[in-house]
């Protein structure tokens, strides 16, 4: 006998996955109560512009909103901002003020928070960038002209470095790995990105481990393990993220670098799902469980899981993909290009006019393109066609 339809669905998290899920529930024909809950005080907004348009001040924060303020009520979505969820049980969410929200289905889309450097705790003018509230102080430091020191050459770190350099700041980037974007790109393309930054006047240092970060008067001083020092007026720490799993852990859900879910977004607890950056799910390219941090991927995952919360059985087998924009160069990537053992490049990586297929064991596992949008669409199809979906992927999350 089929389960009765839910009456109330709660979504915790107002990022890409959570907001897309809430809107998809209505699109799928759900007529019950939808409550969308976020701990930030802001209405749902797009995060990708944080390191680019919003940091430059080209657009006001209101332009980054996902929907006009009136849209949530028009869609019948109860939006609770600035609201902290402190616990959950089999039938309800619990809030910091002692109130509770009974619900029949629950989606955890709690996202991730920036990693920090313990040695940077309490230092003034040391920043991370994840939310709108992080912008004013960082923008103010860039307006003063820098110099800016960026610790970490991932997507956020390099996008901020490009934005700061274009604003006229002196910029230095320190990366612990041997190349920028080591978790995203194969070596030859990571080196091309490093050269792009150097050509624009950014000092890029790789293989750097920091021993300390301290303030000396008005100057911040970073010291490497070899004793080399770098000075700056402000520092951005961009060394990755940590999934926000505290709520799931308190509820006894399976957690391993994210909330463990199956191909349908379900956790091991009845009627509890997870989606987006926080979800560790079966990966269609590599097999096994992996966590993906890409805005568009979170949207797609949130939509698929929302349909499954209403009784659908739609496995989420989309190949991860994303992009970065630095100095007007748009670099697109799909699958897992950083884990391959062979690369075939068509075009000029240094001129950022190319497509590249990355293989592991002879099978395409990733693709990268610049200046060739049609070529990138073909790369996504190629990687999807060679995915491991349906061949040994787990059908359910482990207990």
N, C-alpha and C positions, 0 to 999 in steps of 0.2 A: 504494500500500500504506500503510495507516495506521501512524502512529508507535507504537512500543511504549509501554505505560503507564508513567508515572514510578514509580520505586521510592522516591525520597527527594525531598521538597519542603521547601525552606528558606524561611522568612519572616523578613525583617529588619525589626524594628519592632513594638513591643507596644502601639501605640495602637489606635484604633478600627478602622482598615483592616486592620492586620496580624492582630489577634486574631480579628476576624470572619472573615477569610480562612481562618485555620487551622481554626476550628471548622466553616466551610462545607465545607472539603475532606472532613472526616469525614461531614458531612451528605450530601454528594454521593456517598458510597460509596467514597471512596478508602481503601484498606487498607494503603498503604505507610507509610513513616516520615515524620512531620511534625516539624520542628524550628522552634520559635518563639524568636527571639533579640531581646533588648532590651538597650540599654546602661544603662538605669536599673536600680537595685538592687531596685526594687519589682515585685511581681506586677502584671499589667495592671489598670489602673483607669480610671474615667471622669474626663475632664478638665473637663467643664462645671461641676461643683460647686466647682472650685478658687476661682473668683472669688465664690462665693456661700456655700453651706452649709459647705464645708470651711474657708473663710477666717473665717467667723463662729464656727467651732468647734461648730456644731450637730450635726455627725456626726463620728465618728472616721474616720481614713483607711481603716481596714479596711472600713467600710461603702461605700466608693467602689470596691472591687474589682469587676471585671467578673464574676468567677466565684470560688467558694470555692477555696481552695488545692488541694483534692483533685480538683477538676474536670478539671484539665489532664491528670493521669495517667489519670483515668477515660476521657477522650476519646482517649487515646493520643497526646497532644501533649507532646513534650519541650520544656519551658520553660527557657530559659537567660537569666537576668537578670544584670545587671551585666557584660555581655559585649560587647566592642567588636569589630566586624567591620572589618578594615583593608583588605581587598581581595577581588576576585572574578575568576575567569577562566571559561572556557567550561564548566567542570565542577565547580567547588568554590568555597567561601568560605574566606577566610584570616583568622585571628584574631591578636590582638596577642601572644599567647604563642607564636606560631609554628605552632600546630596548624591543620588544615584540615578542612573538612566537605564531602565529595563530595555533589553533589546533581544531580538531573535537571531540576528546575524551581526557579526562584527568584523570589520576590516581594520587591520593595523597597518598604517602607511606612515610610520613615524620617522622615516628617513634616516639621516645620519648627521653627526656633528663633526666639526673640524678637529683633527688631532692637534694637540698643543705640545710645546716643548716645556718640560718641567722647569728648565733653567730660565724660562721666560716669564714665569708666573709673577704677576704683580708689577711688571715693568711698564711704564708709561710709553705710549707710541709704538707698542708692539701689537699687531693686529692679526686677526683671522677674518675670512670673508665667507659668510654662508647666508646671512639674512640682510634684510633692508636696514636693520638697526646697526649693522656693522659698517654701513657706508659713510655716514657723516664724518666720523673721526679719520678714516682712511682718506677720504676725499680732501679733508682739510689739510692733512699732511702732504698730499700730492700738490695741493695748491700753493703750499709754501716752497715748493721747488725741490724737495728731497734734500739730500740723496736718499734713495730707497734701497733697502736690502731685502731681497726676496729669498726666503729659505724654502726650497722645494721647486723643482722644475716640472711639475705636472701641469694639467690643463689650467687650473685656476692661477697658479703662480705665474705661468708664462703669459696668460692673457692679461693679468694685472701689470706684469712687466712691460708688455707692449703698450698698454693704455698709459702707463706712467711715462714711458719714454716719449710717446707721441705728445704728451702734455709738457715735455721739456725737462723732465726730471732726469737726473743722473741715476742709473739703475745698475745694480749688481745682483746676479742670481747665483745661489749656491745650491748644488745638487749632490746628494750622497752617492747616487749611482754614477755609472760611467757615461751617461748621456741623458739629455732631457727626454721626457715622455717615455721612460723606459717601460712603464706598464701598459702603454698604448701602441707604440710604434716599434718596428724592427730597427736595428742599429743604424743602417744607412740613412733611414728617413729621420731618425732622431738627431743624427748629426746635421742633416740639412736644416732642421728647425733651429739648432744651435747656431748655425752659420747665419740664418736669417736674423736672429737677434743680434749677433755680433755686427752684422752689416748695418744694423740700425743703432749701433752705439751702446748696446748692452754688454756688460762684462759678464760672461758665463763661465763659471768654474764648476767642473764635475769632479766626482770622487772625493768630495769634501765631507768629512765628519766633524761636527761641531763639538768642541769641548766646553765652551761656555758662551753665554750671552749676558752682557752686563751693561749698566749705564755708568758712564764717566762724565759727570756734568750734564751738558746738553747733548752728548753724543752716545749712541749705542755702539758697543764694540762686540763683534762676534769673533771668537777665537777658535781656529781649527785644531784638530789633534796634533798637527805638525807645528803649531805655534803661530801660523799665519793669522793676521788680524785684518778684519774688514770693518770699516766704520760707516755709520749712516745716521740720519736724523730720524728715520722711521724704519720699521721692519714689518714685513708681511710673512707670517708663518703659513705655508701652504704645503703641508706634508701628508695630505690624505685625510680620510675621514674614519670615524668609528660609527657603526650602525647603532641606532637608538633602540636597544633591546631591553632596557630596564623593566618596562611594563610587561613584556612577554616573559621575562625571567621570573618576575614576581608571581606570574600566573602559572608557572611550571611548564611553559611551552619549550619545545626543543630549540636551542639556540647554539649556533656555531658560526661566528662571524656573520651574524644576521639571524633572522627568524627562519627556521627550516620549513619549507613548504614543498608540496608536490607540483606536478605539471598544471594543476587546476588552481593553484594558489592556496590550497587548504593546509592548515597546520594539523598537528596531531589531536587538537581539541575540537569537539563537534561545533560546527557553525562559526569557527574562528578562522579567519583568513589573513594573509599578509601580502603586500604588493609594493613594488618600487624598490628604492635603494636599500631598504631594510631587509628585503626578502632574499634568502639564499635558496635558489631553486635549481631544478635540472636544466643544464645548459644544452641547447641543441647542437652546438658546434663541437664542444669538447667532451660532452657527456659528464656525468658526475654533477655535483652541486656547486654553483657559483653565484656570486653576488655582482650585479651590474649597477653602475652609477652613471646613468645617462638620462637626461631629461625626457627625450622622446620615448626612450625605452620604458621609463616609468609610466608614461601616459598609456602606452600600448598594454603594458602589464595590468595597470589599474582597470582598463576597460574590459579586458578578458576575464579578470577575476570577478568583477562586478557581475558579469553575466552568469558565472558559475555560482555565485552566492544565491542566485534566484533559481537554481536547479539545473543550470546548463552543465554540459560536460565538454567544454572546449579546452583542450590542452593548449597551453601557451608555448609555442615552439618558434617564436619569432627570433631571428638572428639579431643580436645586439648591434646597434649602430649609433654613431654620434658625429660631432663635428667640433672644430675650433676655428676661431677667427682671430688672426694675429697680423697686424699691419696690413689689413685688407686681404690677406691670403686666407682662403677658406680651405681647410684640410678636413676631408671626410674619411671615416674609417668604419669598418664593420667586422663582426666576428671578433677574433682575438689575434690581431696581427703581431703582437709582441711575443707570442709563444712559438712561432714557426721556426723551422730549420732551413728554409729555402725561400728565396724571394725572386720573382720575375717582375721587372720594371719596364713599362712601355712609356717612354717620354723622358723628361728632364726633371729629376727631383730637385736639383738646385734652383731651377727656374719655376718650380711649383706648377708644372704642367705635365701631369703623368697619371697613370694608373699602375697599381702594383698588386700582384697576387702573392699572398704568403701561404706557404704549404708546410705541413708537418707530416712526415712519413708519406709524402706524396699526395696528401689530401689537402685541398684548400681549407684553411682555417681562418683566414682573414683577408681583408682587402683595404687598400688606402688609395685615395685619389685627391688630386688638386687641379682645379681648373677644368675638370671634365665631369660635369654632373651626369650626363648620360652614361659615361663609362662607369661611374660609381653605382648607378642603378644595376648595371650588368654585373658588377662585382658582388653586390648583395644577393642577386639571384644565384650566382655561381656558388657562393659560400652556403646559401640555403640548400641548394641542390645536393651538396655533399655533406650535409649535417648528419649527425648520428641519431636524429629523432626517430623513434620507433625501433631502434636497434639496441636494446639493452638499457635504455633510460629507465630509472625507477618510476613506477606509476603512482607511488605514494611516498610521502615523507617518512623517513625512518622514525621509529618510536624514540 
